[in-house]
Amino acid sequence: MNLIDKFHHWRRKLRWNKQYKSGRWDSLESDKEAKRYEKIISCISNYAPANPSVLDVGCGDGVLTLRMQGGYSYFLGVDFSSVSVEKAKARNLVNSEFLAADAIKFKPERNFDAIVLNEVFYYIHDSEKINVMDRLLNALNDNGVLVVSIYREGIGCWEYFRENPKLEELEFETVRTDEELRYWKVAAYRKT
Ligand SMILES: C[S@@+](CC[C@H](N)C(=O)[O-])C[C@H]1O[C@@H](n2cnc3c(N)ncnc32)[C@H](O)[C@@H]1O
């Protein structure tokens, strides 16, 4: 990223902190969003080994962890918003840790059975997308699963997964709701 991009990136981080502080993202826990989390969880349980270790990049305030109800051996949530991370920690969820770190710099210190990019990949600057993917794929076990959720069409995002020779697509589904414009595409990948 050039200097201007870095400045905007920093501003966006401040904005996320402000929004989490104001409760703007509390709605992620509502029933309107439930189907997306259910689909992600079913991809993890269908394609990752039982009782998986899970890395959730851009974890927000820990809604996925909450919804998994302890169905993992270890859960690490990473988000660059320190406010969301503090909110996630305050939930005191079992076998879980939350870390304030930027996805564009974060290098996992261990491997995981499931890595989740849940409504975050479109926020990663284009110049960083490949680096982020490479670092995450290095930390994914060979029999593990990468699960990606992207709101609506995900223009400029899906090619990083669908056209990636390092990935085999296991599932790709559009998760719809009773609102025409509230839908997500959720996919699961294995390393080739
Ligand atoms: C729409 S929220 C989704 C939160 C969570 N994945 C969920 O669906 O419950 C997007 C999240 O991505 C985080 N985020 C955006 N850019 C990031 C980056 N470069 N590194 C880490 N987190 C980032 C934001 O702070 C925010 O928590």
The ligand as an SDF file (V2000), in Angstrom:
LIG
                    3D

 27 29  0  0  0  0  0  0  0  0999 V2000
  -18.7080   -6.8870    8.7170 C   0  0  0  0  0  0  0  0  0  0  0  0
  -17.6160   -7.1710   10.0830 S   0  0  0  0  0  0  0  0  0  0  0  0
  -17.7380   -8.9290   10.2120 C   0  0  0  0  0  0  0  0  0  0  0  0
  -17.3830   -9.4250   11.5900 C   0  0  0  0  0  0  0  0  0  0  0  0
  -17.4440  -10.9440   11.7740 C   0  0  0  0  0  0  0  0  0  0  0  0
  -16.6310  -11.6380   10.7970 N   0  0  0  0  0  0  0  0  0  0  0  0
  -18.8490  -11.4470   11.6960 C   0  0  0  0  0  0  0  0  0  0  0  0
  -19.3610  -11.6510   10.5870 O   0  0  0  0  0  0  0  0  0  0  0  0
  -19.4700  -11.6330   12.7610 O   0  0  0  0  0  0  0  0  0  0  0  0
  -16.0010   -6.9700    9.3360 C   0  0  0  0  0  0  0  0  0  0  0  0
  -14.8670   -7.1000   10.3300 C   0  0  0  0  0  0  0  0  0  0  0  0
  -13.6290   -7.0870    9.6260 O   0  0  0  0  0  0  0  0  0  0  0  0
  -12.6910   -6.3810   10.4100 C   0  0  0  0  0  0  0  0  0  0  0  0
  -11.5850   -5.9760    9.5420 N   0  0  0  0  0  0  0  0  0  0  0  0
  -11.6270   -5.1600    8.4630 C   0  0  0  0  0  0  0  0  0  0  0  0
  -10.3950   -5.0350    7.9210 N   0  0  0  0  0  0  0  0  0  0  0  0
   -9.5670   -5.7980    8.6880 C   0  0  0  0  0  0  0  0  0  0  0  0
   -8.1700   -6.0770    8.6470 C   0  0  0  0  0  0  0  0  0  0  0  0
   -7.3600   -5.5200    7.7280 N   0  0  0  0  0  0  0  0  0  0  0  0
   -7.6560   -6.9000    9.5760 N   0  0  0  0  0  0  0  0  0  0  0  0
   -8.4420   -7.4650   10.5300 C   0  0  0  0  0  0  0  0  0  0  0  0
   -9.7630   -7.2200   10.6330 N   0  0  0  0  0  0  0  0  0  0  0  0
  -10.3190   -6.4050    9.7130 C   0  0  0  0  0  0  0  0  0  0  0  0
  -13.4940   -5.2350   11.0180 C   0  0  0  0  0  0  0  0  0  0  0  0
  -12.8740   -4.6790   12.1390 O   0  0  0  0  0  0  0  0  0  0  0  0
  -14.8050   -5.9460   11.3390 C   0  0  0  0  0  0  0  0  0  0  0  0
  -14.7850   -6.4960   12.6220 O   0  0  0  0  0  0  0  0  0  0  0  0
  1  2  1  0
  2  3  1  0
  2 10  1  0
  3  4  1  0
  4  5  1  0
  5  6  1  0
  5  7  1  0
  7  8  2  0
  7  9  1  0
 10 11  1  0
 11 12  1  0
 11 26  1  0
 12 13  1  0
 13 14  1  0
 13 24  1  0
 14 15  1  0
 14 23  1  0
 15 16  2  0
 16 17  1  0
 17 18  1  0
 17 23  2  0
 18 19  1  0
 18 20  2  0
 20 21  1  0
 21 22  2  0
 22 23  1  0
 24 25  1  0
 24 26  1  0
 26 27  1  0
M  CHG  2   2   1   9  -1
M  END
$$$$
